[in-house]
């Protein structure tokens, strides 16, 4: 199955249950752990769990192998690992704190490293 198709299926599954602020990041040039990260916000713990379950189920139906699902108990940040595509469903406060979009951005950081003097 094509990786772009998996990301499209994940986004569609998130949209089915009204996830907010869905972002798709191509991280192939930054890491070998995944090709695509999908990040979405959920309005509640219940919605975060439902979104993660729905994404997992839709990806499985499409033939993807689910390597793991983490964070379901607290449901503040639930991760669905489908190998080349990793989906993060986060509560807004957690998403703002970790700011994965900036972390995984291909743009170089504007911070300057301290020189060793």
Backbone as CSV, one residue per row, in Angstrom:
resi,resn,N_x,N_y,N_z,CA_x,CA_y,CA_z,C_x,C_y,C_z
1,UNK,0.843,-1.186,0.000,0.000,0.000,0.000,0.881,1.239,0.000
2,UNK,0.480,2.218,-0.750,1.233,3.460,-0.839,1.138,4.253,0.457
3,UNK,2.254,4.874,0.828,2.311,5.648,2.068,1.363,6.841,2.036
4,UNK,1.277,7.489,0.865,0.384,8.640,0.743,-1.057,8.211,0.974
5,UNK,-1.402,7.009,0.545,-2.755,6.494,0.747,-3.028,6.285,2.235
6,UNK,-2.055,5.765,2.967,-2.231,5.569,4.417,-2.464,6.908,5.114
7,UNK,-1.714,7.913,4.752,-1.892,9.230,5.364,-3.270,9.786,5.023
8,UNK,-3.711,9.589,3.802,-5.040,10.065,3.386,-6.134,9.346,4.162
9,UNK,-5.977,8.046,4.354,-6.951,7.266,5.128,-6.987,7.756,6.569
10,UNK,-5.818,8.010,7.142,-5.750,8.498,8.525,-6.444,9.851,8.660
11,UNK,-6.181,10.751,7.728,-6.806,12.077,7.783,-8.316,11.951,7.632
12,UNK,-8.752,11.121,6.722,-10.192,10.917,6.521,-10.847,10.365,7.791
13,UNK,-10.175,9.415,8.439,-10.705,8.850,9.683,-10.791,9.912,10.775
14,UNK,-9.807,10.781,10.839,-9.831,11.869,11.825,-10.977,12.837,11.533
15,UNK,-11.174,13.136,10.264,-12.259,14.044,9.885,-13.627,13.439,10.176
16,UNK,-13.746,12.103,10.089,-15.018,11.417,10.369,-15.542,11.746,11.761
17,UNK,-14.617,11.879,12.725,-15.023,12.092,14.113,-14.667,13.507,14.565
18,UNK,-14.561,14.410,13.606,-14.427,15.846,13.882,-13.165,16.247,14.636
19,UNK,-12.028,15.631,14.282,-10.762,16.100,14.847,-10.533,17.526,14.362
20,UNK,-9.795,18.287,15.143,-9.518,19.680,14.788,-8.043,19.848,14.432
21,UNK,-7.771,20.870,13.661,-6.395,21.283,13.358,-5.511,20.120,12.892
22,UNK,-5.965,19.418,11.884,-5.211,18.273,11.366,-4.033,18.787,10.542
23,UNK,-2.852,18.288,10.870,-1.629,18.671,10.176,-0.923,17.411,9.695
24,UNK,-0.453,17.433,8.464,0.293,16.311,7.895,1.705,16.805,7.601
25,UNK,2.699,16.105,8.164,4.097,16.499,7.990,4.880,15.391,7.297
26,UNK,5.599,15.745,6.261,6.499,14.822,5.581,7.845,14.912,6.306
27,UNK,8.247,13.836,6.978,9.468,13.862,7.785,10.552,12.937,7.224
28,UNK,10.417,12.548,5.962,11.383,11.624,5.353,12.812,12.150,5.390
29,UNK,12.995,13.452,5.253,14.346,14.026,5.246,14.895,14.234,6.647
30,UNK,14.048,14.051,7.658,14.453,14.347,9.031,14.706,13.110,9.887
31,UNK,14.074,11.986,9.552,14.182,10.797,10.393,13.885,9.545,9.590
32,UNK,14.311,8.419,10.121,13.999,7.143,9.470,12.886,6.399,10.211
33,UNK,12.360,6.972,11.287,11.328,6.275,12.063,9.969,6.265,11.384
34,UNK,9.721,7.249,10.531,8.446,7.332,9.807,8.634,8.250,8.612
35,UNK,7.715,8.139,7.672,7.730,9.038,6.524,6.781,10.210,6.720
36,UNK,5.669,9.940,7.404,4.635,10.957,7.572,4.133,10.974,9.007
37,UNK,3.992,12.167,9.554,3.351,12.350,10.850,2.041,13.077,10.615
38,UNK,0.990,12.578,11.236,-0.309,13.240,11.188,-0.618,13.658,12.620
39,UNK,-0.907,14.930,12.811,-1.173,15.468,14.150,-2.567,16.079,14.144
40,UNK,-3.347,15.760,15.178,-4.704,16.300,15.261,-5.049,16.591,16.715
41,UNK,-5.983,17.505,16.909,-6.453,17.838,18.254,-7.829,17.236,18.499
42,UNK,-8.041,16.848,19.757,-9.329,16.309,20.195,-9.853,17.202,21.309
43,UNK,-11.174,17.338,21.388,-11.783,18.221,22.381,-11.914,17.605,23.769
44,UNK,-11.779,16.281,23.854,-11.933,15.617,25.150,-11.160,14.311,25.156
45,UNK,-11.028,13.732,26.341,-10.367,12.433,26.455,-11.133,11.376,25.664
46,UNK,-12.434,11.411,25.783,-13.274,10.434,25.072,-13.094,10.557,23.565
47,UNK,-13.069,11.790,23.060,-12.891,11.976,21.627,-11.499,11.517,21.187
48,UNK,-10.483,11.775,21.999,-9.121,11.344,21.651,-9.063,9.829,21.506
49,UNK,-9.668,9.115,22.445,-9.695,7.649,22.358,-10.466,7.194,21.125
50,UNK,-11.619,7.807,20.885,-12.439,7.433,19.732,-11.704,7.701,18.425
51,UNK,-11.029,8.829,18.336,-10.269,9.151,17.132,-9.174,8.121,16.889
52,UNK,-8.423,7.804,17.932,-7.335,6.832,17.790,-7.869,5.461,17.373
53,UNK,-8.956,5.022,17.988,-9.549,3.722,17.635,-10.021,3.726,16.193
54,UNK,-10.659,4.814,15.788,-11.195,4.903,14.430,-10.061,4.904,13.398
55,UNK,-9.006,5.650,13.674,-7.844,5.677,12.781,-7.243,4.281,12.685
56,UNK,-7.043,3.647,13.826,-6.482,2.291,13.844,-7.345,1.339,13.021
57,UNK,-8.648,1.361,13.241,-9.555,0.459,12.529,-9.549,0.712,11.025
58,UNK,-9.581,1.970,10.620,-9.596,2.302,9.188,-8.284,1.908,8.510
59,UNK,-7.171,2.123,9.203,-5.887,1.721,8.631,-5.795,0.203,8.509
60,UNK,-6.274,-0.517,9.523,-6.291,-1.986,9.460,-7.145,-2.475,8.302
61,UNK,-8.334,-1.878,8.142,-9.222,-2.251,7.039,-8.543,-2.059,5.687
62,UNK,-7.668,-1.073,5.595,-6.967,-0.785,4.345,-5.750,-1.680,4.151
63,UNK,-5.477,-2.538,5.126,-4.364,-3.467,5.001,-3.082,-3.037,5.676
64,UNK,-3.119,-1.939,6.392,-1.921,-1.473,7.094,-1.674,-2.333,8.328
65,UNK,-0.428,-2.462,8.670,-0.044,-3.180,9.890,0.121,-2.147,11.005
66,UNK,-0.645,-2.293,12.065,-0.554,-1.379,13.206,0.504,-1.919,14.160
67,UNK,1.563,-1.148,14.356,2.664,-1.579,15.203,2.389,-1.325,16.680
68,UNK,1.538,-0.356,16.966,1.215,-0.080,18.353,0.323,1.130,18.512
69,UNK,-0.321,1.173,19.666,-1.129,2.323,20.063,-0.726,2.630,21.498
70,UNK,-0.341,3.860,21.742,0.139,4.264,23.063,-0.661,5.454,23.584
71,UNK,-0.829,5.515,24.900,-1.421,6.673,25.545,-2.920,6.642,25.709
72,UNK,-3.545,5.494,25.462,-5.004,5.431,25.534,-5.549,5.631,26.945
73,UNK,-4.792,5.250,27.950,-5.311,5.365,29.319,-5.543,6.806,29.729
74,UNK,-4.561,7.670,29.519,-4.744,9.069,29.903,-5.471,9.843,28.804
75,UNK,-5.278,9.424,27.561,-5.910,10.029,26.379,-5.607,11.519,26.230
76,UNK,-4.509,11.963,26.800,-4.077,13.337,26.556,-3.268,13.401,25.271
77,UNK,-2.562,12.296,24.976,-1.782,12.184,23.757,-1.805,10.715,23.375
78,UNK,-2.533,10.389,22.320,-2.625,9.008,21.863,-1.900,8.905,20.535
79,UNK,-0.999,7.925,20.440,-0.204,7.728,19.249,-0.599,6.416,18.591
80,UNK,-0.848,6.457,17.289,-1.133,5.255,16.507,0.023,5.093,15.527
81,UNK,0.788,4.004,15.690,1.964,3.755,14.861,1.627,2.733,13.787
82,UNK,1.603,3.190,12.544,1.358,2.299,11.410,2.616,2.194,10.560
83,UNK,3.759,2.280,11.206,5.026,2.147,10.489,5.430,3.438,9.808
84,UNK,5.153,3.538,8.525,5.546,4.729,7.776,4.699,5.949,8.104
85,UNK,3.525,5.719,8.682,2.640,6.809,9.077,2.377,6.693,10.579
86,UNK,2.644,7.782,11.295,2.392,7.825,12.737,1.391,8.950,12.993
87,UNK,0.317,8.606,13.697,-0.755,9.568,13.975,-0.717,9.945,15.450
88,UNK,-0.721,11.246,15.715,-0.744,11.774,17.075,-2.089,12.464,17.282
89,UNK,-2.850,12.017,18.267,-4.107,12.676,18.634,-3.862,13.281,20.010
90,UNK,-3.987,14.603,20.105,-3.571,15.294,21.324,-4.641,16.248,21.832
91,UNK,-4.663,16.397,23.154,-5.471,17.442,23.767,-4.790,18.778,23.438
92,UNK,-5.541,19.859,23.267,-4.950,21.140,22.859,-3.803,21.630,23.754
93,UNK,-3.917,21.506,25.047,-2.849,21.988,25.939,-1.565,21.178,25.752
94,UNK,-1.701,19.883,25.583,-0.534,19.016,25.372,0.083,19.322,24.007
95,UNK,-0.762,19.515,23.022,-0.264,19.826,21.680,0.497,21.145,21.682
96,UNK,-0.025,22.133,22.366,0.653,23.433,22.432,1.988,23.316,23.168
97,UNK,2.017,22.521,24.230,3.237,22.371,25.023,4.352,21.692,24.221
98,UNK,4.037,20.590,23.555,5.058,19.835,22.828,5.348,20.388,21.433
99,UNK,4.398,21.085,20.850,4.581,21.774,19.578,5.323,20.910,18.545
100,UNK,4.768,19.747,18.241,5.404,18.816,17.318,5.610,19.405,15.934
101,UNK,4.718,20.284,15.522,4.873,20.893,14.203,6.211,21.621,14.086
102,UNK,6.582,22.352,15.108,7.856,23.060,15.079,9.017,22.083,15.238
103,UNK,8.856,21.115,16.104,9.911,20.128,16.342,10.263,19.378,15.061
104,UNK,9.247,18.995,14.290,9.464,18.202,13.087,9.485,19.040,11.818
105,UNK,9.557,20.334,11.953,9.620,21.208,10.792,10.969,21.030,10.103
106,UNK,10.964,21.089,8.791,12.207,20.947,8.029,13.029,22.233,8.043
107,UNK,12.423,23.319,8.502,13.148,24.588,8.554,14.195,24.544,9.656
108,UNK,15.358,25.106,9.414,16.375,25.160,10.458,15.911,26.048,11.610
109,UNK,16.324,25.711,12.778,15.959,26.479,13.967,16.550,27.869,13.899
110,UNK,15.799,28.837,14.417,16.323,30.204,14.434,17.199,30.458,15.653
111,UNK,17.207,29.476,16.571,18.065,29.629,17.750,19.511,29.380,17.377
112,UNK,20.389,30.137,17.970,21.823,29.950,17.708,22.417,29.114,18.819
113,UNK,23.266,28.189,18.433,23.930,27.344,19.420,24.939,28.194,20.186
114,UNK,25.058,27.913,21.471,26.047,28.619,22.283,27.434,28.121,21.888
115,UNK,28.317,29.053,21.695,29.674,28.636,21.334,30.427,28.246,22.592
116,UNK,31.271,27.237,22.444,32.060,26.765,23.576,33.281,27.682,23.699
117,UNK,33.258,28.504,24.695,34.358,29.471,24.861,35.281,29.056,25.958
